[in-house]
Amino acid sequence: MNIATIPDSELTFEDLEVPLRIGQATYIPTEASTKKFAYALEDESGWILGDGSDRRAHPALLSNYLWWPQGFYIQDRTASGHFNQLFGRFPALIERPYLHTRTRAIFFRALRLDEPVHAVADVVQKYEKRNKDYIVIQASYCNAEGEKLAEYSHTCMIRSRAPLGNDRPVAKTADATSSGDDASKNTRVDEALKGKSPTQFDVRVTLANARLYSLPHESFHTHDSLAEKVGFPRAVPQGLMSFGYLIKLCTQYFGPEWANTSGGIDVAFTNMLFRDDLLTVGGEVIAAESLSDSTVKVTLAIHVDNQNGRRVAAGEASGVLPSAAFADAH
């Protein structure tokens, strides 16, 4: 059946024809909204780059435009994230609780604060896996001059006919590095090429962190009681918080210019976060390619593990380093 013959309010997963244009939107990133997310992740950089008259926001901020563009605690009444635009248009397509399962991004340049960002978003793929329905939303962002800022691809589970995640300890014999999606291939490079590796860090994702990140909307991300109503033992912070912790890891490794050099990151949210989880964020070099006498393109396998040894996020990131900096012993 052609999608044009079905009222938007009645469209189901089976009816959905892709690609489907979700829509276009214009957002204005502010310093307050940018810092809101970074500080929720305990990233003291505030995702702010540059100084003086050229202060900019890291394009990691655009990952949150999947859901809704947020102020510090106030949402612009006229603004709507790509997923919310889709949900509002096709309410029968999606069933709560829906979950974010993967994000891929390429960064071209940091965003000028208080200047418009233009976005175009499409549903480019749908599939069924393990009794769950998934869609892939692709979004492209540019500034007023038409210069590319970033490209994103988000995979979302929009309906489940099977139980969702848990926080049980992993058996000691289990291979935590291979759980979930295959975003991290766990390949290795020659020892001579490994060079400098990222500095791992630990962080506890508290309910206060989760609330700062997800408000102004109350949901199972921000309240134990709301999480219990949809079958979770306690509040489930957004998967994008794992993405944000990995942004911090990669920015510390590649430096602030990672936001302006076609740096890439691909993260699968392999298991769910729960409030008060103690997370270990780390990675290792899996490939290195000389671009010139002075620069090298480095690919990292990156991950986030919880206190039970369960891998909650895994993926890869790439960027460019000065050869001398990469060769320095860690």
Secondary structure as a PSIPRED ss2 file (coil, helix, strand):
# PSIPRED VFORMAT (PSIPRED V4.0)

   1 M C   1.000  0.000  0.000
   2 N C   1.000  0.000  0.000
   3 I H   0.000  1.000  0.000
   4 A H   0.000  1.000  0.000
   5 T H   0.000  1.000  0.000
   6 I C   1.000  0.000  0.000
   7 P C   1.000  0.000  0.000
   8 D H   0.000  1.000  0.000
   9 S H   0.000  1.000  0.000
  10 E H   0.000  1.000  0.000
  11 L C   1.000  0.000  0.000
  12 T C   1.000  0.000  0.000
  13 F C   1.000  0.000  0.000
  14 E C   1.000  0.000  0.000
  15 D C   1.000  0.000  0.000
  16 L C   1.000  0.000  0.000
  17 E C   1.000  0.000  0.000
  18 V C   1.000  0.000  0.000
  19 P C   1.000  0.000  0.000
  20 L E   0.000  0.000  1.000
  21 R E   0.000  0.000  1.000
  22 I E   0.000  0.000  1.000
  23 G E   0.000  0.000  1.000
  24 Q E   0.000  0.000  1.000
  25 A E   0.000  0.000  1.000
  26 T E   0.000  0.000  1.000
  27 Y E   0.000  0.000  1.000
  28 I C   1.000  0.000  0.000
  29 P C   1.000  0.000  0.000
  30 T C   1.000  0.000  0.000
  31 E H   0.000  1.000  0.000
  32 A H   0.000  1.000  0.000
  33 S H   0.000  1.000  0.000
  34 T H   0.000  1.000  0.000
  35 K H   0.000  1.000  0.000
  36 K H   0.000  1.000  0.000
  37 F H   0.000  1.000  0.000
  38 A H   0.000  1.000  0.000
  39 Y H   0.000  1.000  0.000
  40 A H   0.000  1.000  0.000
  41 L C   1.000  0.000  0.000
  42 E C   1.000  0.000  0.000
  43 D C   1.000  0.000  0.000
  44 E C   1.000  0.000  0.000
  45 S C   1.000  0.000  0.000
  46 G C   1.000  0.000  0.000
  47 W C   1.000  0.000  0.000
  48 I E   0.000  0.000  1.000
  49 L E   0.000  0.000  1.000
  50 G C   1.000  0.000  0.000
  51 D C   1.000  0.000  0.000
  52 G H   0.000  1.000  0.000
  53 S H   0.000  1.000  0.000
  54 D H   0.000  1.000  0.000
  55 R C   1.000  0.000  0.000
  56 R E   0.000  0.000  1.000
  57 A E   0.000  0.000  1.000
  58 H C   1.000  0.000  0.000
  59 P H   0.000  1.000  0.000
  60 A H   0.000  1.000  0.000
  61 L H   0.000  1.000  0.000
  62 L H   0.000  1.000  0.000
  63 S H   0.000  1.000  0.000
  64 N H   0.000  1.000  0.000
  65 Y H   0.000  1.000  0.000
  66 L H   0.000  1.000  0.000
  67 W C   1.000  0.000  0.000
  68 W C   1.000  0.000  0.000
  69 P C   1.000  0.000  0.000
  70 Q E   0.000  0.000  1.000
  71 G C   1.000  0.000  0.000
  72 F C   1.000  0.000  0.000
  73 Y C   1.000  0.000  0.000
  74 I C   1.000  0.000  0.000
  75 Q E   0.000  0.000  1.000
  76 D C   1.000  0.000  0.000
  77 R C   1.000  0.000  0.000
  78 T C   1.000  0.000  0.000
  79 A C   1.000  0.000  0.000
  80 S C   1.000  0.000  0.000
  81 G C   1.000  0.000  0.000
  82 H H   0.000  1.000  0.000
  83 F H   0.000  1.000  0.000
  84 N H   0.000  1.000  0.000
  85 Q H   0.000  1.000  0.000
  86 L H   0.000  1.000  0.000
  87 F H   0.000  1.000  0.000
  88 G H   0.000  1.000  0.000
  89 R H   0.000  1.000  0.000
  90 F C   1.000  0.000  0.000
  91 P C   1.000  0.000  0.000
  92 A C   1.000  0.000  0.000
  93 L C   1.000  0.000  0.000
  94 I C   1.000  0.000  0.000
  95 E C   1.000  0.000  0.000
  96 R C   1.000  0.000  0.000
  97 P C   1.000  0.000  0.000
  98 Y C   1.000  0.000  0.000
  99 L E   0.000  0.000  1.000
 100 H E   0.000  0.000  1.000
 101 T E   0.000  0.000  1.000
 102 R E   0.000  0.000  1.000
 103 T E   0.000  0.000  1.000
 104 R E   0.000  0.000  1.000
 105 A E   0.000  0.000  1.000
 106 I E   0.000  0.000  1.000
 107 F E   0.000  0.000  1.000
 108 F C   1.000  0.000  0.000
 109 R C   1.000  0.000  0.000
 110 A C   1.000  0.000  0.000
 111 L E   0.000  0.000  1.000
 112 R E   0.000  0.000  1.000
 113 L C   1.000  0.000  0.000
 114 D C   1.000  0.000  0.000
 115 E C   1.000  0.000  0.000
 116 P C   1.000  0.000  0.000
 117 V E   0.000  0.000  1.000
 118 H E   0.000  0.000  1.000
 119 A E   0.000  0.000  1.000
 120 V E   0.000  0.000  1.000
 121 A E   0.000  0.000  1.000
 122 D E   0.000  0.000  1.000
 123 V E   0.000  0.000  1.000
 124 V E   0.000  0.000  1.000
 125 Q E   0.000  0.000  1.000
 126 K E   0.000  0.000  1.000
 127 Y E   0.000  0.000  1.000
 128 E E   0.000  0.000  1.000
 129 K E   0.000  0.000  1.000
 130 R C   1.000  0.000  0.000
 131 N C   1.000  0.000  0.000
 132 K E   0.000  0.000  1.000
 133 D E   0.000  0.000  1.000
 134 Y E   0.000  0.000  1.000
 135 I E   0.000  0.000  1.000
 136 V E   0.000  0.000  1.000
 137 I E   0.000  0.000  1.000
 138 Q E   0.000  0.000  1.000
 139 A E   0.000  0.000  1.000
 140 S E   0.000  0.000  1.000
 141 Y E   0.000  0.000  1.000
 142 C E   0.000  0.000  1.000
 143 N C   1.000  0.000  0.000
 144 A C   1.000  0.000  0.000
 145 E C   1.000  0.000  0.000
 146 G C   1.000  0.000  0.000
 147 E C   1.000  0.000  0.000
 148 K E   0.000  0.000  1.000
 149 L E   0.000  0.000  1.000
 150 A E   0.000  0.000  1.000
 151 E E   0.000  0.000  1.000
 152 Y E   0.000  0.000  1.000
 153 S E   0.000  0.000  1.000
 154 H E   0.000  0.000  1.000
 155 T E   0.000  0.000  1.000
 156 C E   0.000  0.000  1.000
 157 M E   0.000  0.000  1.000
 158 I E   0.000  0.000  1.000
 159 R E   0.000  0.000  1.000
 160 S E   0.000  0.000  1.000
 161 R C   1.000  0.000  0.000
 162 A C   1.000  0.000  0.000
 163 P C   1.000  0.000  0.000
 164 L C   1.000  0.000  0.000
 165 G C   1.000  0.000  0.000
 166 N C   1.000  0.000  0.000
 167 D C   1.000  0.000  0.000
 168 R C   1.000  0.000  0.000
 169 P C   1.000  0.000  0.000
 170 V C   1.000  0.000  0.000
 171 A C   1.000  0.000  0.000
 172 K C   1.000  0.000  0.000
 173 T C   1.000  0.000  0.000
 174 A C   1.000  0.000  0.000
 175 D C   1.000  0.000  0.000
 176 A H   0.000  1.000  0.000
 177 T H   0.000  1.000  0.000
 178 S H   0.000  1.000  0.000
 179 S C   1.000  0.000  0.000
 180 G C   1.000  0.000  0.000
 181 D C   1.000  0.000  0.000
 182 D C   1.000  0.000  0.000
 183 A C   1.000  0.000  0.000
 184 S C   1.000  0.000  0.000
 185 K C   1.000  0.000  0.000
 186 N C   1.000  0.000  0.000
 187 T C   1.000  0.000  0.000
 188 R C   1.000  0.000  0.000
 189 V C   1.000  0.000  0.000
 190 D C   1.000  0.000  0.000
 191 E H   0.000  1.000  0.000
 192 A H   0.000  1.000  0.000
 193 L H   0.000  1.000  0.000
 194 K C   1.000  0.000  0.000
 195 G C   1.000  0.000  0.000
 196 K C   1.000  0.000  0.000
 197 S C   1.000  0.000  0.000
 198 P C   1.000  0.000  0.000
 199 T C   1.000  0.000  0.000
 200 Q C   1.000  0.000  0.000
 201 F E   0.000  0.000  1.000
 202 D E   0.000  0.000  1.000
 203 V E   0.000  0.000  1.000
 204 R E   0.000  0.000  1.000
 205 V E   0.000  0.000  1.000
 206 T C   1.000  0.000  0.000
 207 L H   0.000  1.000  0.000
 208 A H   0.000  1.000  0.000
 209 N H   0.000  1.000  0.000
 210 A H   0.000  1.000  0.000
 211 R H   0.000  1.000  0.000
 212 L H   0.000  1.000  0.000
 213 Y H   0.000  1.000  0.000
 214 S H   0.000  1.000  0.000
 215 L C   1.000  0.000  0.000
 216 P C   1.000  0.000  0.000
 217 H C   1.000  0.000  0.000
 218 E C   1.000  0.000  0.000
 219 S C   1.000  0.000  0.000
 220 F C   1.000  0.000  0.000
 221 H C   1.000  0.000  0.000
 222 T C   1.000  0.000  0.000
 223 H C   1.000  0.000  0.000
 224 D H   0.000  1.000  0.000
 225 S H   0.000  1.000  0.000
 226 L H   0.000  1.000  0.000
 227 A H   0.000  1.000  0.000
 228 E H   0.000  1.000  0.000
 229 K H   0.000  1.000  0.000
 230 V C   1.000  0.000  0.000
 231 G C   1.000  0.000  0.000
 232 F C   1.000  0.000  0.000
 233 P C   1.000  0.000  0.000
 234 R C   1.000  0.000  0.000
 235 A C   1.000  0.000  0.000
 236 V C   1.000  0.000  0.000
 237 P C   1.000  0.000  0.000
 238 Q C   1.000  0.000  0.000
 239 G C   1.000  0.000  0.000
 240 L H   0.000  1.000  0.000
 241 M H   0.000  1.000  0.000
 242 S H   0.000  1.000  0.000
 243 F H   0.000  1.000  0.000
 244 G H   0.000  1.000  0.000
 245 Y H   0.000  1.000  0.000
 246 L H   0.000  1.000  0.000
 247 I H   0.000  1.000  0.000
 248 K H   0.000  1.000  0.000
 249 L H   0.000  1.000  0.000
 250 C H   0.000  1.000  0.000
 251 T H   0.000  1.000  0.000
 252 Q H   0.000  1.000  0.000
 253 Y H   0.000  1.000  0.000
 254 F H   0.000  1.000  0.000
 255 G C   1.000  0.000  0.000
 256 P H   0.000  1.000  0.000
 257 E H   0.000  1.000  0.000
 258 W H   0.000  1.000  0.000
 259 A H   0.000  1.000  0.000
 260 N H   0.000  1.000  0.000
 261 T C   1.000  0.000  0.000
 262 S C   1.000  0.000  0.000
 263 G E   0.000  0.000  1.000
 264 G E   0.000  0.000  1.000
 265 I E   0.000  0.000  1.000
 266 D E   0.000  0.000  1.000
 267 V E   0.000  0.000  1.000
 268 A E   0.000  0.000  1.000
 269 F C   1.000  0.000  0.000
 270 T C   1.000  0.000  0.000
 271 N C   1.000  0.000  0.000
 272 M C   1.000  0.000  0.000
 273 L C   1.000  0.000  0.000
 274 F C   1.000  0.000  0.000
 275 R C   1.000  0.000  0.000
 276 D C   1.000  0.000  0.000
 277 D E   0.000  0.000  1.000
 278 L E   0.000  0.000  1.000
 279 L E   0.000  0.000  1.000
 280 T E   0.000  0.000  1.000
 281 V E   0.000  0.000  1.000
 282 G E   0.000  0.000  1.000
 283 G E   0.000  0.000  1.000
 284 E E   0.000  0.000  1.000
 285 V E   0.000  0.000  1.000
 286 I E   0.000  0.000  1.000
 287 A E   0.000  0.000  1.000
 288 A E   0.000  0.000  1.000
 289 E E   0.000  0.000  1.000
 290 S E   0.000  0.000  1.000
 291 L C   1.000  0.000  0.000
 292 S C   1.000  0.000  0.000
 293 D C   1.000  0.000  0.000
 294 S C   1.000  0.000  0.000
 295 T E   0.000  0.000  1.000
 296 V E   0.000  0.000  1.000
 297 K E   0.000  0.000  1.000
 298 V E   0.000  0.000  1.000
 299 T E   0.000  0.000  1.000
 300 L E   0.000  0.000  1.000
 301 A E   0.000  0.000  1.000
 302 I E   0.000  0.000  1.000
 303 H E   0.000  0.000  1.000
 304 V E   0.000  0.000  1.000
 305 D E   0.000  0.000  1.000
 306 N C   1.000  0.000  0.000
 307 Q C   1.000  0.000  0.000
 308 N C   1.000  0.000  0.000
 309 G C   1.000  0.000  0.000
 310 R C   1.000  0.000  0.000
 311 R E   0.000  0.000  1.000
 312 V E   0.000  0.000  1.000
 313 A E   0.000  0.000  1.000
 314 A E   0.000  0.000  1.000
 315 G E   0.000  0.000  1.000
 316 E E   0.000  0.000  1.000
 317 A E   0.000  0.000  1.000
 318 S E   0.000  0.000  1.000
 319 G E   0.000  0.000  1.000
 320 V E   0.000  0.000  1.000
 321 L E   0.000  0.000  1.000
 322 P E   0.000  0.000  1.000
 323 S H   0.000  1.000  0.000
 324 A H   0.000  1.000  0.000
 325 A H   0.000  1.000  0.000
 326 F H   0.000  1.000  0.000
 327 A H   0.000  1.000  0.000
 328 D C   1.000  0.000  0.000
 329 A C   1.000  0.000  0.000
 330 H C   1.000  0.000  0.000
